[in-house]
Amino acid sequence: MSDLLRLALGALRAHRLRSFLSMLGIAIGVAAVILLTSIGEGTRVYVLAQFTQFGTNILAINPGKSKTLGIPGVLGGTTRKLTIDDAEELTRIQGVETVVPVTMGNARVEAGERGRSVGVLGATPDLPTLWRFGARQGSFWPKGDPRVGGAFAVLGPKLARELFGERSPLGEVVRIAGGRFRVIGVMQPKGQMMGFDIDDLAIVPVASALRLFNQDELMEIDLIYANVRETARVEAEVKRLLTVRHGDEDFSVTTQEAMLDVFGKVMDVITMAVGAIAGISLLVGATGILTMMWIAVGERTGEIGLLRALGATAGQVQTMFLAEAAALASLGGVAGVAIGLGVGALARLVLPGLPVETPMRFVLAGLAVSFLTGLVAGVAPARRAAGLDPIEALHAE
């Protein structure tokens, strides 16, 4: 067997340019698979991390019934506004641990001569439970009736640094859209969520935010329930209770599980597209190997006759040509993996924000597929070589 492998590799070295061109199709196909699946896997890991950093047992309610395009409150027809009273009613549902009414707008936040336009979030002091973070300095305002509000503000660490530098902002007064709020806390760093910088927020009581932006409805109600296995029951209870209050199901309920399921379907489509691209590239590569090996059988008829005259069996001749095809494709696969990993590493350097993740299973799959592609492409030429008559083959030489 070792002699046959040496003969196979020697035949590839004897026709370097032709071997290189035949390998190129396989290399391009494997490199495309490695690179695209690395970006796809990196995106999947990134999005999952973004969604699950706040937990998986979260349910969001938005005004408006999602229809064909699934845009709550825009194309969903007539709606009744979501209110703080709705949020308070949801706390009665068994298994619901925390309910956070949320509204949001943009406003200029000023302290002394410094000021910036940032997002202003209206919420309740249960927000740290929802977002899984705490106060780095100070605290949130005490719990009470969310309809009352108050002149308190908690700043994101980035906003606090921009307004107050290195000194403590606790007890200082900031102006938000002209209103005066006393800073009672600074959040722990949380980072970004799908491009939205949570560290650059000002958080105020939800009732105060509604008055500040002259609004009478909530943007969203978020709730946390105790057991992720009870998602369906909690969702049904939310719909039942709000439908009774509104007279119609004029709202949208979205679970974390549903969002991840939609994302999974999107990733499945991307995976299928990557597979199609890989299939086309590997088909081109396999055709190149098949053509090269078929020509090689014709060129090496005398060599085949000599091997048979020296005692090589038809099976050994067939194995030699299969080994050549498999070695050719495997070398192309190794080159493709190297190219894919190299381009991925370069992309990470040039675009640090690009999520690129290459699991080892993709690398092994690329190598295995290239090897199998070579074997399949080499079957016809190998059978042709094994089927040559030894006497006729020597006569051709």
Salt bridges, closest charged atoms under 4 A:
ASP3 OD1 - ARG6 NH2 2.10
GLU41 OE2 - ARG44 NH2 2.70
GLU41 OE1 - ARG361 NH2 3.77
ASP85 OD1 - ARG147 NE 2.59
ASP86 OD1 - ARG245 NE 2.56
ASP86 OD2 - HIS246 NE2 3.01
GLU89 OE1 - ARG92 NH1 2.14
GLU110 OE2 - ARG108 NE 3.11
GLU110 OE1 - ARG175 NE 3.42
ASP126 OD1 - LYS143 NZ 2.95
ASP145 OD1 - ARG147 NH1 2.93
GLU172 OE2 - ARG167 NH1 3.38
ASP197 OD2 - LYS158 NZ 3.33
ASP200 OD1 - ARG116 NH1 2.64
ASP216 OD2 - LYS81 NZ 2.72
GLU230 OE1 - ARG233 NH2 2.70
GLU235 OE2 - LYS239 NZ 3.45
GLU237 OE1 - ARG240 NH2 3.24
GLU249 OE2 - LYS65 NZ 2.70
ASP250 OD1 - HIS246 ND1 2.80
ASP261 OD2 - LYS265 NZ 3.64
GLU299 OE1 - ARG18 NH2 3.05
GLU303 OE1 - ARG300 NE 3.09
GLU324 OE2 - ARG300 NH2 2.67
